[in-house]
Amino acid sequence: MLRRLADALGLNRRELLFLSHPDAKYLMDEDGGSSRKREDSWQQFASNRAALRRHNVTRAELKVLKQVALLEHVAHPRHFLFILNSIRQAGDREA
């Protein structure tokens, strides 16, 4: 069922599995560590200038997201946008 759901939504099957069963990522961690993957996701996100402009990502927001990348493994560069939007929604930008 998970495979069909991922296909229907156009999502990566592996990522969907990890979202539904977070403990599974530890069983399937091939390299024994995630520091290289963590850096790759962050580098891909931070170097995508077009996406940063499109989403109006500020330098201060980039600093916060970099700290997130150091704190926790972020599986895909687009997940940084999810994190950023969550922070933006939780904050009161007009105050």
Helices and strands as residue ranges (DSSP letters): H 2-9, H 13-20, H 24-27, H 35-47, H 49-54, H 59-71, H 79-90
